[in-house]
């Protein structure tokens, strides 16, 4: 999921040649750092589908990025899938959004990493909330994600 960049290059020493490798954090390592309110949490497979859907939507400018913008368009009545990052601190920044989504019956899901969410949206900055709007060009991927996110069990 998340790529941790280490120094790329070759270090030559007297003993031999060593190379540094780019490591990737696993899904299990990412979910170790999530908030207690991150429920319903998307599975590894669903997270990848959501990342792909966000990537397609961002190319067509069909996403809303950030707490302020997502909150504004939820209040205006816009529909879509709300994807929240589970590792955002402090929780108070976005803890009101799931309640707003439930009031307007919008599907929402948490994914483990805000860095991955930001990078899938084509940004270098981490993003804690994204709303994916529907579009004809990626309708199949959107509908599949919509159904799976809607089927996730909601917290009590």
Buried (B, 14 or more C-beta within 10 A) or exposed (E): BBEEEEEEEEEEEEEEEEEEEEEEBEBEEBBEEBBEBBBBBBBBEBBBBBBBBBBBBBEEEBBBBBBEBBBEBBEEEBBBBBBBBBBBEEEEEBEEBBEBBEEEEBBBBBBBBBBBBBBBBEEEEBBBBBBBBBBEEBEEBBEEBBEBBBEBEEEE
